[in-house]
């Protein structure tokens, strides 16, 4: 966002990391139209197995796999596809996902802006430091959901979505179909793909728009830098 390790409730929410239709900024509202802030993977439903055969890869295994890394660094490309526009709105940047801390979402183009996402909400960096953005219950829930998806906390997802998992540990696909009335008004389906880490998150909206978030060049071998530790601590 896909996105901390807030192992708290991650109810009806998703990805507060969506590009504003006009400015390219990440917005809480955009999240509810997308990857509702909010980044982050709890992903996972039992794979329907052929009768008599044991499941090769299931929800618990995927959850454990995604929750394993302490720190993930990577790049993202986010495309917002609007019915009224022939070309998608595209934004690019880098991210840092740290267990027990949260998500740093560093937008580089079309403009530069730094965001920090935790289970407390979203903060934006300005000249004086990190400033918490006004919180709304839906936005806060979206943040927790995004972090849950990226980090492997499946408890909330199973409450609010019908989950369908296919594939294997290195190449899997998880489909989330909204169960709650709130999410049904926003999304028809959410598709998540990955291997050791999340590769992509696609949000298909009820009105025909969609958002595709691709996580690229992700690595889990680098610890937090001093600057990143400072950003999470502020």
N, C-alpha and C positions, 0 to 999 in steps of 0.2 A: 501497500500500500501501500497479506497478505500479511508488516506490516510488524512489548513489550511483553513482558511476561505478566500481564495482569491476569492472573488466573481467577478472576472474579467473574460475575455473571456477564455474559456477552449476549444479551437478548436481541431484540429486534433492531439490528443496526448493521451498518456496513459501510466501511470505507469512507471516512470523511475526507477523502483525498480526491476530489474531483475538480477538474478544471472548470472554472466559471465560463459559461457560454460566450461571454463577451470579452473578458479580460485575460483569461488564461490562469487566473488565480485559483488556488485550492479553496473550496468553500464547503461549509457544513451542508448547505443546501445541495450543492453539487453532489455531495456524498449520498444524500438520500435519493439522488437521481443516479447515483453511481455506486460505486464502491464504497455507498453510504457508510470517511475519514477516515471512514475511517475504518493495512495495510497490508502477519502478521500473522497461521493455518490450524484450525481445529477441524479439520476437514475430514468428514468421513463416515461413510456408511458401510455397513457390511455388504460385501460383494455377494451377489446372488450366485451361489455355487450350484453346479450340477448335482443332482441327488446322488448321494453315495460317495462324493468326492470332497476332500477337505479343502477349505479356502486357502489359496496361496498367499493372499495379501488382504488384510482386513482393516477396519476402521482403527482399531487400537494400535496396530502396527504403524499405520500412517501417522496417527497422532504422536506416538512415541518418536518416530523418525523426525518429524518437523519440530518437535520440542527440544531436540537434542542440542543444537548449536547454542553456544553462549552469546556469540556475536556474529552477525551477518552484515557484510558490506556488499554493495552492488550498485548497478545503474538501473534506471527505469525509463521507459517510453510509454506515455499515456496518450491514447487516441480517443477523442470524444466524437462519436458519429451522430450527427443531427440530421433528421429527415430533411430539413430546410436547406442544408448546405451540401454542395457536391463533394467537398473534401473534408476530412476530419480535422478537428482542432487538436493539435499535437503539442505536448509539453515533454521536456526531458530533464533529467537531473540524476542525483545520486541519493542513496539512502543508507542508513545505519540502523539495524534492528538489534537491540541488546536485551537479553533476558533480564527481568526484574527492573528494567529501566524504562524502555519505551522505544519509540521510533523517531529518528531524525529524518525528515523528508526535505531534501535540499534542491529546490527547483532552480534550474539553470537557464532554460529557455521555455517560452518566449520572453520571460523576464526572470530576474533573480529574486528569490524569496526563500527564507528558511522557516520550516515549521518543525515543531516538536509535538509528538502525539503520545500521550500516556493515558492510563485509566482515569486520570483527573481531568482530561480534556485536551484542547489544542492550544499551543502557544506559538506566537509568531515573533521572530526576531526583528527589532528595529534598532535605531541608533543608541538607545538607552539599555538594550538587552532584551530578554525574553518577556513578552507580554501575553497573558492569558486572554484568549478571545472569549467573547460572551458565550456562555454555555446554554444549551437547550437540552432537554431530556433526550430528544431524538438524536441530536448530534453526539451526545455523550455515549449513547448506546451504539451508534455507528462506529465510533472510535474503538470501543471495546471489541466489536465484531471484527473489525479489520485486523486488530492486533491478534485476536483469537485465530483468524484464518492463517496469518503468517506464522504464528508460533505453535500451533498444534493443540489448542484447547477446544475440545469438541463438545463440551457439556451444553453450552448455550445454543450452538448450531443445531443440535439434535432436538432442542425444544422448539425452535422457530422455523426449521426447514426439514423437508423430506430429503434425505441424503442418498445418493447412489454413487458408489465407487466401482471403478473398473481398472484393470491394468495390473502392474506389478510395482515393486518398490522404486525402480529406476525410471518408470514411465507409467504414470497413473493419471486418471481423470476423475474428478469429483464434480457431480452436478447437484446443485442446491435448488430445490423448488420451494418457494415460500409457503409456510403453513399459517402464519399469523395474518390477520386482515390488514394490518398496517403495511407489511411488506408486500402483500399481494397487490396493493394499490400502486406500488412502485416498480416491482420487478416481476417478470415472468419466469426468469431462470438466471442462475449464476453458475458459470462454468469455471473450474479451477483445474489447472494442469501442473504437473511437476515431476521431479525425481527425488533426489535427496532434499532439495529445496523447492519452493514454489517457483514456477516458471511464468505463469500467466493467470490473470483473473479477468473474466469477461462478464460484464453486467448487461443483461438484456432487459430493457424497460417495457412497461406495458404500453406506452404510447409510441413505440417503434424506434426510439433512440437507443444507443448502446455505448458502452465504454469498454475499451480493451487496455489493460495494464500489463505490460511485459517487463519482467524483472530479468536483467541481463548481467552476465559476468559476475554472478553472486559467489562470494567466497566466505567460508566460515573459519578460516585459519588465522585471521588477524584480530588481535585484541583491540579494545578501545584505545584510541590515542588520548593523550592528556587533554587535548582540546575537546574531544568528544565526551570524556568523563566530566569535564567542566560544564559542557552544555546540558548534560543530563542532571547535574547537581544544582544548577541555578534555580 
